Amino acid sequence: MIDHIFEGNRAFCENEVRPNCEFYEALATGQKPSVLWIGCSDSRIVPEMIANVKPGELFVHRNIGNVVPPLDLNAGTVLEYAINHLKVQEIVVCGHSDCGACKALDADLSHDHMIPNWLSNARPAQKRVDDRLPPASTETERKARLEAIAKENVRLQLEHLRQFPIVQKAEAEGRIHLNGVYYDIASGDLSVVE
């Protein structure tokens, strides 16, 4: 696989970088993204492709389940750099269809150690869906439940973001706006999560 990656890089340099050398030379001098994108590590979710933007337009933070643990050091560092140094104006939390993390909330993970601990930061989303939807008994109901959990998880992570003092201050001053979105893998559609 590593050979395939290097072959791909050679093609990228030949077909993208060299014909656009001025863009990449300018890009090499610094970044000025306007959006911090918090998304899932899922290999099918490529923020720059979804948004059809060029390198340098998104500052991206990805992890399992697009989770923002309350007052987490890693997330806090990303937020501090994005808000104070990069001066982003938007923060996007992106959930998606067929999310393995959201599926795992309904699974038996007793054989795992780290995953259940991490997913505790998304568990309230599952509980909120449990409170309003009956247990799924058909494939259609399971798909609807999974989508509901993924969207509720986006809302939950926006709540977690607002627990960080830096986000509270920047949002109160109107320097940033928080947005929740949902990406459907099959259609490619991105929609707002209210």
C-alpha positions in Angstrom: 0.0 0.0 0.0 2.8 2.5 0.8 4.1 2.1 -2.8 0.6 3.0 -4.0 0.7 6.1 -1.8 4.0 7.2 -3.3 2.8 6.6 -6.8 -0.3 8.7 -6.1 2.0 11.4 -4.7 4.0 11.5 -7.9 0.9 11.8 -10.0 -0.4 14.6 -7.7 2.9 16.5 -8.1 2.9 16.0 -11.9 -0.8 16.7 -12.5 -1.7 19.2 -9.8 1.3 20.9 -8.2 3.4 21.6 -11.2 0.6 23.1 -13.3 -0.4 25.2 -10.3 3.1 26.0 -9.0 2.3 29.6 -8.1 -0.7 28.6 -6.0 1.4 26.0 -4.1 4.3 28.3 -3.7 2.0 30.9 -2.1 0.4 28.1 0.0 3.8 27.1 1.3 4.3 30.5 3.0 1.3 30.2 5.4 -2.3 29.4 5.9 -5.4 31.6 6.3 -8.4 29.2 6.5 -11.7 30.8 7.4 -13.3 27.6 8.7 -12.4 25.1 11.4 -13.9 21.8 10.3 -14.4 19.2 13.0 -15.2 15.8 11.4 -14.9 12.1 11.6 -11.8 10.0 10.8 -13.9 7.8 8.5 -11.9 7.2 5.4 -15.0 8.0 3.2 -15.3 11.6 4.6 -12.9 14.0 2.9 -13.8 17.5 4.0 -12.0 19.3 1.2 -13.8 17.2 -1.4 -17.2 17.5 0.3 -17.0 21.3 0.4 -15.1 21.5 -3.0 -12.5 23.8 -1.6 -8.8 24.2 -2.2 -6.0 23.4 0.2 -5.7 26.1 2.8 -9.4 26.9 3.0 -10.2 24.5 5.9 -8.4 23.9 9.1 -9.4 20.3 9.8 -9.6 18.4 13.1 -10.8 14.7 12.7 -11.4 11.9 15.2 -13.7 9.0 15.7 -17.3 10.2 15.7 -16.5 14.0 15.2 -16.4 14.2 19.0 -15.4 17.3 21.0 -14.9 16.1 24.6 -15.8 18.9 27.0 -12.7 20.9 27.9 -10.4 18.3 26.2 -6.8 19.3 25.9 -6.5 18.2 22.2 -9.7 19.9 21.1 -8.9 23.0 23.2 -5.5 23.4 21.6 -7.1 23.1 18.1 -9.7 25.7 19.1 -7.2 28.1 20.6 -5.0 27.9 17.5 -7.9 28.2 15.1 -9.6 31.1 16.9 -6.7 33.1 18.2 -4.0 32.6 15.6 -5.7 31.6 12.4 -8.7 33.8 13.0 -11.3 31.4 11.6 -14.8 32.9 11.4 -16.7 29.6 11.3 -16.6 26.3 13.1 -18.3 23.4 11.5 -19.1 20.1 13.2 -19.8 17.5 10.5 -21.6 14.2 11.2 -22.3 11.6 8.5 -24.4 8.7 7.3 -23.3 5.1 8.2 -21.1 6.4 11.1 -19.3 3.6 12.8 -19.1 5.5 16.0 -22.8 6.1 16.1 -23.4 2.4 15.3 -21.0 1.5 18.1 -23.3 3.3 20.6 -25.8 0.5 20.0 -23.2 -2.3 19.9 -21.7 -4.5 22.6 -18.1 -3.3 22.9 -17.2 -5.2 26.1 -14.1 -6.6 24.3 -12.8 -3.1 23.7 -11.2 -0.7 26.2 -10.5 2.7 24.5 -13.5 2.9 22.2 -16.2 2.8 24.9 -14.4 5.4 26.9 -14.1 7.7 23.9 -17.8 7.1 22.9 -18.9 8.2 26.3 -18.6 11.7 24.9 -21.3 10.8 22.4 -23.5 8.6 24.6 -26.0 11.4 25.5 -26.9 11.7 21.8 -27.9 8.0 21.8 -29.9 8.5 25.0 -31.8 11.6 23.5 -32.7 9.5 20.5 -33.8 6.6 22.8 -36.2 9.0 24.5 -38.0 10.0 21.3 -37.7 6.9 19.1 -38.9 3.3 19.8 -36.3 0.5 19.3 -35.7 -0.2 15.7 -37.1 -3.5 14.4 -36.6 -3.1 10.6 -33.6 -2.1 8.4 -35.4 1.1 7.5 -36.0 1.9 11.2 -32.3 1.1 12.0 -31.1 3.4 9.2 -33.4 6.2 10.5 -32.2 5.7 14.0 -28.6 5.8 13.0 -29.2 9.1 11.1 -31.0 10.5 14.1 -28.1 9.6 16.4 -25.5 11.0 14.1 -27.5 14.3 13.8 -28.1 14.4 17.6 -24.3 13.8 18.1 -23.6 16.9 16.0 -25.9 18.9 18.3 -24.2 17.5 21.3 -20.7 18.3 20.1 -21.8 21.9 19.4 -22.9 22.0 23.1 -19.5 20.7 24.1 -17.8 23.4 22.0 -19.7 26.0 23.8 -18.3 24.8 27.1 -14.8 26.0 26.1 -14.2 29.6 27.4 -12.4 30.6 24.2 -15.5 29.6 22.1 -17.9 31.3 24.5 -15.9 34.5 24.3 -15.4 34.5 20.5 -19.0 33.6 19.9 -20.3 36.3 22.3 -18.1 38.9 20.5 -19.4 37.7 17.1 -16.0 36.6 15.9 -17.1 33.1 15.1 -20.3 31.2 14.2 -20.9 27.5 15.0 -22.6 25.3 12.5 -23.7 21.7 12.5 -23.9 19.8 9.2 -24.7 16.2 8.1 -23.1 14.5 5.1 -24.9 11.7 3.3 -22.2 9.5 1.8 -24.4 7.9 -0.9 -25.8 11.2 -2.4 -22.9 13.5 -1.5 -25.4 16.0 0.0 -24.5 18.2 2.9 -27.3 19.5 5.0 -27.7 21.8 8.0 -28.4 20.2 11.4 -30.8 22.4 13.3 
